[in-house]
């Protein structure tokens, strides 16, 4: 028991950090509330170091196999803590300008990171469900955090309803799996499936309900209808968090569940996941073509990328780790690129308060650095060569081809070509269309403050989006 507690030190420390932020929010004067974000950032940076020192090289299971402390969970732990630092740094100016109760915002964000960490460690269905709910409950509040904004309130209500519905389906699926197999641990499920003479129809229904519940969480088609409205209504830093963090956490759970628990019956579910991936990437990218709001466009873009990642999940096999590696690399490349794009979008919103695509007209003349950062991110999301997106897509598509899913690889390439069109629409607005009613030297009264707030994150991430492709090639080659 003591060893279990020691290996969970980063999780206990993260919960403690969230409580410290809540407590400081009670005593700090209004003029000092912005320091809460820096307290959270400092704590997360310290937790990255603590996690590396304590958990590097560990490969253990905790509480009789409920949780894992291994390289996989450490990878996602560092990833989620780093993402939290980015989101908070991007949020400090935004929260000061547009939101109230800064301490509660950062505290809830920290608790959601705790939920994501435990999701990546989970090796048992009920443990995974509880950690998923910890993440979800924090996100319900964060989505509706702009209480004076009707869209934010509407988005929060929709998210709660859909989240409760999907959680109920997921939990019912877990109960059906337990009723037929008598186990809920991933490894035990795999052993039971391998030794079963015939698989009960009730088991397939249970597994299907788990897939549906997770499909809602990752916004896979046809369970995606909540995503555009929620992304549009949520505060912009929360939209970024939904597009990056919640997706990565859900796929961390999905990848472990499928690779450890369901590969024994891979032939039975591979086609279902492949078809879901195909429909998801096509619907996401095709509907994105008609969007005029940048947050809705990023929502459908996110759905399209979910389809590509699901294609990698469909290619998982016991004979090769290329698909699993491809999914992990794609999550990293997709996340860093989205960090760059959303850092630019948050900076733009801090300067202008606008989020329509037409509002980006003439941005290259007014702020060439900001326009270049957004353009670099869009090029990478589209998968153009030399950018991060190209390398990770190439590796994942190669994994699909090696597993005999040539039709799915071809469809993924086609959907990526579609996505280039709407990404280029944003770039065209910035570089070709002039700003309405202003000259090329117009900046605006509040531009300098907003640019200073988000400019540092954008500057730091711009080389990442350019060079990640080269780094991944060197790591893989």
C-alpha positions in Angstrom: 0.0 0.0 0.0 2.8 2.4 0.8 4.5 1.7 -2.5 1.2 2.4 -4.3 0.9 5.8 -2.5 4.5 6.7 -3.3 4.0 6.0 -7.1 0.9 8.2 -7.0 2.7 11.2 -5.5 2.3 13.3 -8.6 -1.5 12.8 -8.6 -1.8 13.7 -4.9 0.5 16.7 -5.4 -1.7 17.8 -8.4 -4.8 17.6 -6.3 -3.1 19.6 -3.5 -2.0 22.2 -6.0 -5.6 22.7 -7.1 -6.7 23.1 -3.5 -3.9 25.6 -2.9 -5.1 27.7 -5.9 -8.6 27.6 -4.5 -7.4 28.7 -1.0 -5.2 31.5 -2.4 -8.2 32.8 -4.4 -10.0 33.4 -1.1 -7.2 35.6 0.4 -5.6 37.4 -2.6 -7.0 40.9 -3.4 -8.6 41.4 -6.7 -5.6 43.2 -8.2 -3.4 40.1 -7.5 -5.7 37.4 -8.8 -3.6 37.1 -12.0 -0.8 35.6 -9.8 -3.0 32.4 -9.4 -2.2 31.5 -13.0 1.5 31.7 -12.3 1.2 29.7 -9.2 -0.5 26.9 -11.2 2.1 27.1 -13.9 5.0 26.9 -11.4 3.3 23.9 -9.7 2.8 22.1 -13.0 6.4 22.6 -14.0 7.6 21.3 -10.7 5.3 18.2 -11.1 6.9 17.5 -14.5 10.3 17.3 -12.8 8.9 15.2 -9.9 7.2 12.8 -12.3 10.4 12.3 -14.3 12.5 11.7 -11.2 10.1 9.4 -9.4 8.6 7.4 -12.3 11.3 7.2 -15.0 11.9 3.5 -15.8 9.0 2.2 -13.7 6.8 -0.6 -14.9 4.4 -1.5 -12.2 0.7 -2.0 -11.5 -1.0 -0.5 -8.6 -4.0 -1.7 -6.5 -4.0 -5.2 -7.9 -3.9 -4.1 -11.5 -6.3 -1.2 -11.5 -3.7 1.4 -12.4 -0.4 1.2 -14.3 2.8 3.1 -13.8 4.8 2.6 -17.0 6.4 4.4 -19.9 3.0 4.8 -21.5 1.3 6.6 -18.6 4.4 8.7 -17.9 4.4 9.9 -21.5 0.8 11.1 -21.2 1.4 12.5 -17.7 4.2 14.7 -19.0 2.1 15.6 -22.0 -1.0 16.6 -20.0 1.1 18.6 -17.5 2.8 20.4 -20.3 -0.6 21.1 -22.0 -1.8 22.5 -18.7 1.1 25.0 -18.7 0.3 26.1 -22.2 -3.5 26.5 -21.6 -2.9 28.5 -18.4 -0.3 30.8 -20.0 -2.7 31.3 -22.9 -5.5 32.0 -20.5 -4.0 34.5 -18.1 -4.8 37.7 -20.1 -8.1 36.2 -21.4 -9.4 35.3 -18.0 -8.4 38.7 -16.6 -10.4 40.5 -19.3 -13.4 38.3 -19.9 -14.0 35.9 -17.0 -14.7 36.1 -13.2 -13.4 34.0 -10.4 -9.9 33.3 -11.8 -8.9 30.9 -9.0 -11.9 28.6 -9.6 -11.0 28.5 -13.3 -7.4 27.4 -12.7 -8.4 25.0 -10.0 -10.9 23.2 -12.1 -8.4 23.1 -14.9 -5.9 21.4 -12.6 -8.6 18.8 -11.4 -9.3 18.0 -15.0 -5.6 17.3 -15.6 -5.8 15.0 -12.7 -8.6 13.1 -14.4 -6.7 12.9 -17.6 -3.6 11.5 -15.8 -5.6 8.7 -14.2 -7.3 7.9 -17.5 -3.9 7.2 -19.0 -3.0 5.0 -16.1 -6.3 3.0 -16.0 -6.3 -0.7 -16.7 -9.8 -1.4 -15.5 -13.2 -0.3 -16.8 -14.6 1.2 -13.6 -11.4 3.1 -12.8 -11.4 4.5 -16.3 -15.0 5.5 -16.0 -14.4 7.4 -12.7 -11.4 9.2 -14.0 -13.3 10.1 -17.2 -16.1 11.6 -15.0 -13.6 13.6 -13.0 -12.4 15.1 -16.3 -16.0 15.6 -17.6 -17.4 17.3 -14.5 -14.5 19.8 -14.6 -15.2 20.5 -18.3 -18.9 21.0 -17.8 -18.2 23.9 -15.5 -15.3 25.3 -17.6 -17.5 25.3 -20.8 -20.2 27.4 -19.1 -17.7 29.6 -17.2 -18.5 32.8 -19.1 -21.7 33.3 -17.1 -22.7 36.5 -18.8 -22.5 35.0 -22.2 -25.6 33.3 -23.4 -23.7 31.0 -25.9 -21.5 29.8 -23.1 -24.5 28.9 -20.9 -26.2 27.2 -23.8 -23.0 25.3 -24.6 -22.6 24.2 -20.9 -26.2 22.9 -20.8 -25.8 20.9 -24.0 -22.5 19.5 -22.9 -23.9 18.4 -19.6 -26.9 16.7 -21.2 -24.8 14.9 -23.8 -22.1 14.0 -21.3 -24.6 12.5 -18.9 -26.3 10.5 -21.7 -23.0 9.2 -23.0 -21.7 8.4 -19.5 -24.9 6.4 -18.8 -24.4 4.4 -22.0 -20.8 3.8 -21.2 -21.5 2.6 -17.6 -24.3 0.3 -18.8 -21.9 -1.2 -21.3 -19.4 -1.8 -18.5 -22.1 -3.6 -16.5 -23.0 -5.9 -19.4 -19.3 -6.8 -20.0 -19.0 -7.6 -16.3 -22.3 -9.7 -16.3 -21.0 -11.8 -19.2 -17.3 -12.2 -18.4 -17.2 -11.5 -14.6 -14.1 -9.2 -14.9 -13.5 -5.6 -15.7 -9.7 -5.5 -15.9 -8.4 -5.0 -19.4 -5.9 -8.0 -19.2 -8.6 -10.2 -17.7 -11.0 -9.3 -20.4 -8.4 -10.2 -23.0 -7.8 -13.6 -21.3 -11.5 -14.3 -21.0 -12.1 -13.5 -24.7 -9.2 -15.8 -25.8 -10.5 -18.7 -23.7 -14.2 -18.3 -24.4 -15.6 -21.0 -26.7 -18.2 -18.6 -28.1 -18.8 -14.9 -27.4 -22.2 -14.1 -25.9 -24.4 -11.6 -27.9 -24.8 -9.7 -24.6 -21.0 -9.2 -24.5 -21.0 -7.7 -28.0 -23.9 -5.3 -27.0 -21.8 -4.3 -23.9 -18.7 -3.6 -26.0 -20.8 -1.7 -28.5 -22.2 0.5 -25.8 -18.7 1.2 -24.5 -17.7 2.1 -28.0 -20.7 4.4 -28.3 -20.0 6.1 -25.0 -16.4 6.7 -25.9 -17.5 7.9 -29.4 -19.5 10.7 -27.7 -16.5 11.7 -25.7 -14.2 12.0 -28.7 -16.9 13.5 -30.9 -16.8 10.7 -33.5 -19.5 10.7 -36.1 -22.4 10.0 -35.6 -21.9 11.1 -32.0 -20.5 14.5 -32.8 -23.4 16.9 -33.0 -22.7 18.5 -29.6 -19.1 19.5 -30.5 -19.6 22.6 -32.8 -22.0 24.3 -30.5 -19.9 23.6 -27.4 -16.7 24.7 -29.1 -18.3 27.9 -30.3 -19.9 28.8 -26.9 -17.1 27.9 -24.6 -14.4 30.5 -23.7 -11.6 30.3 -26.3 -9.0 28.8 -24.0 -11.5 26.1 -23.0 -12.2 25.4 -26.7 -8.5 24.9 -27.1 -8.5 22.5 -24.1 -11.4 20.5 -25.5 -9.8 20.2 -28.9 -6.4 19.1 -27.6 -6.6 17.8 -24.0 -9.9 15.9 -23.8 -9.2 14.3 -27.2 -5.7 13.1 -26.2 -7.0 11.8 -22.8 -9.8 9.9 -24.4 -7.5 8.3 -27.0 -5.0 7.4 -24.3 -7.8 5.4 -22.7 -9.0 4.0 -26.0 -5.5 2.9 -27.1 -4.9 1.0 -23.8 -8.3 -0.6 -23.8 -8.1 -1.9 -27.4 -4.4 -2.9 -27.2 -4.6 -4.6 -23.8 -8.2 -5.8 -23.7 -9.7 -6.3 -27.1 -7.0 -7.3 -29.5 -8.0 -11.0 -28.9 -11.1 -10.3 -31.0 -9.6 -7.6 -33.2 -11.1 -9.1 -36.4 -14.6 -8.6 -35.0 -14.3 -4.9 -34.2 -11.7 -3.7 -36.7 -14.2 -3.1 -39.5 -16.6 -1.3 -37.3 -13.9 1.1 -36.1 -12.6 1.5 -39.6 -16.0 2.5 -40.9 -16.6 4.9 -38.0 -13.2 6.5 -38.8 -14.0 6.8 -42.5 -17.4 8.5 -41.9 -15.9 10.7 -39.2 -13.0 12.1 -41.3 -15.3 12.7 -44.3 -18.1 14.4 -42.4 -15.8 16.5 -40.3 -13.9 17.9 -43.2 -16.8 18.3 -45.6 -19.0 20.2 -43.1 -16.0 22.4 -42.1 -16.1 23.8 -45.7 -19.3 25.7 -44.9 -18.2 27.3 -41.6 -17.9 31.0 -41.1 -16.9 31.0 -37.4 -13.3 30.1 -36.6 -14.3 28.1 -33.5 -16.9 26.1 -35.4 -14.3 25.5 -38.1 -11.8 24.2 -35.5 -14.5 22.0 -34.1 -15.1 20.3 -37.4 -11.4 20.2 -38.1 -11.0 18.4 -34.8 -13.7 15.9 -35.8 -11.8 15.2 -39.0 -8.6 14.5 -37.1 -10.5 12.2 -34.8 -11.4 10.2 -37.8 -7.7 9.8 -38.8 -6.7 8.8 -35.3 -9.5 6.3 -35.2 -8.1 4.8 -38.4 -4.9 4.2 -36.6 -6.9 2.5 -33.8 -8.5 0.3 -36.4 -5.1 -0.8 -37.6 -3.9 -2.1 -34.2 -2.6 -5.6 -34.3 -0.7 -8.1 -32.2 2.0 -8.5 -34.8 3.1 -4.8 -35.2 3.4 -1.7 -33.0 3.5 0.7 -36.0 -0.1 1.6 -35.8 0.1 2.3 -32.0 3.2 4.3 -32.5 1.6 6.2 -35.3 -1.4 7.1 -33.1 0.9 8.4 -30.4 3.0 10.5 -32.8 -0.2 11.8 -34.5 -1.5 12.9 -31.1 1.7 14.8 -30.4 1.9 16.4 -33.8 -1.8 17.3 -33.8 -1.6 18.7 -30.3 1.5 20.9 -30.8 0.1 22.3 -34.0 -3.2 23.1 -32.4 -1.4 24.8 -29.5 0.2 27.1 -32.1 -3.1 27.8 -33.9 -5.0 28.4 -30.7 -2.3 30.6 -29.2 -2.7 32.8 -32.3 -6.5 32.7 -32.1 -6.5 33.7 -28.4 -4.0 36.5 -29.1 -6.3 37.7 -32.0 -9.4 37.6 -29.7 -7.6 39.5 -27.0 -6.8 42.2 -29.5 -10.2 42.4 -31.3 -12.9 40.4 -29.4 -13.9 38.8 -32.7 -14.0 35.2 -33.9 -15.6 35.2 -37.4 -13.3 34.1 -40.2 -14.0 37.3 -42.1 -12.6 39.3 -39.2 -9.1 37.9 -40.0 -9.0 39.9 -43.2 -5.9 42.0 -43.6 -4.2 40.5 -40.5 -1.0 40.0 -42.3 -0.7 43.7 -42.9 -1.6 44.7 -39.3 0.3 41.9 -37.5 2.5 39.8 -39.8 4.0 37.8 -37.0 0.6 36.7 -35.7 -0.7 35.9 -39.2 2.4 33.9 -39.9 2.0 31.8 -36.8 -1.6 31.0 -37.6 -0.7 30.2 -41.2 2.1 27.8 -40.1 -0.4 26.0 -37.9 -3.0 25.7 -40.6 -0.4 24.4 -43.1 0.7 21.8 -40.5 -2.9 20.8 -39.8 -3.4 20.3 -43.5 -0.4 18.0 -43.7 1.8 20.0 -46.1 5.4 18.8 -46.4 8.1 20.1 -44.0 5.5 20.7 -41.3 4.7 18.4 -38.3 1.4 17.3 -39.8 2.9 15.8 -42.9 5.3 13.6 -41.0 2.8 12.2 -38.5 0.2 11.6 -41.2 2.7 9.9 -43.5 3.7 7.5 -40.7 0.1 6.7 -39.7 -1.0 6.2 -43.3 2.0 3.9 -43.9 0.8 1.9 -40.8 -2.7 1.6 -42.4 -1.2 0.4 -45.6 0.9 -2.2 -43.9 -2.2 -3.6 -42.2 -4.0 -4.0 -45.5 -6.3 -1.0 -45.0 -5.4 0.7 -48.3 -8.9 1.9 -48.8 -8.9 3.7 -45.5 -5.4 5.2 -46.1 -6.6 6.5 -49.5 -9.7 8.0 -47.8 -7.6 9.6 -45.2 -5.4 11.2 -47.8 -8.5 12.5 -49.7 -10.0 14.0 -46.5 -6.7 15.7 -45.8 -6.8 17.3 -49.2 -10.3 18.5 -48.4 -9.1 20.1 -45.2 -6.5 22.1 -47.0 -9.3 24.1 -48.7 -10.8 25.5 -45.5 -7.4 26.0 -43.9 -6.4 28.0 -47.0 -9.6 30.0 -46.7 -8.4 31.4 -43.4 -4.9 32.1 -44.8 -6.5 33.8 -47.8 -8.4 36.2 -45.5 -5.2 37.1 -43.6 -3.0 37.6 -46.6 -5.2 38.6 -49.6 -8.3 40.2 -48.3 -7.9 43.8 -47.0 -9.4 44.6 -43.6 -12.8 46.3 -43.9 -12.7 50.0 -43.2 -9.1 50.3 -42.0 -5.7 50.9 -43.5 -2.8 48.6 -43.5 -1.2 50.4 -40.6 -4.2 50.0 -38.3 -3.6 48.2 -35.1 -6.2 49.3 -32.6 -6.2 50.7 -29.1 -5.9 47.4 -27.2 -3.8 45.4 -29.7 -0.5 45.8 -27.9 -1.8 44.5 -24.6 -3.4 41.4 -26.2 -0.4 40.7 -28.4 1.9 40.9 -25.4 -0.2 38.5 -23.4 -0.3 35.6 -26.0 2.7 36.5 -28.0 5.2 34.6 -25.9 3.3 31.3 -26.2 3.0 31.8 -30.0 6.7 32.6 -30.3 7.7 29.6 -28.4 5.5 27.2 -30.3 6.2 28.5 -33.8 9.6 26.6 -34.1 7.9 23.5 -32.8 5.3 23.4 -35.6 8.0 23.9 -38.2 10.6 21.5 -36.8 8.6 18.7 -35.3 8.5 16.9 -38.6 12.3 16.9 -38.8 12.6 15.8 -35.2 10.2 12.9 -35.6 12.0 11.7 -38.8 15.3 11.7 -36.8 13.8 9.9 -33.9 12.2 7.3 -36.1 15.1 6.9 -38.5 
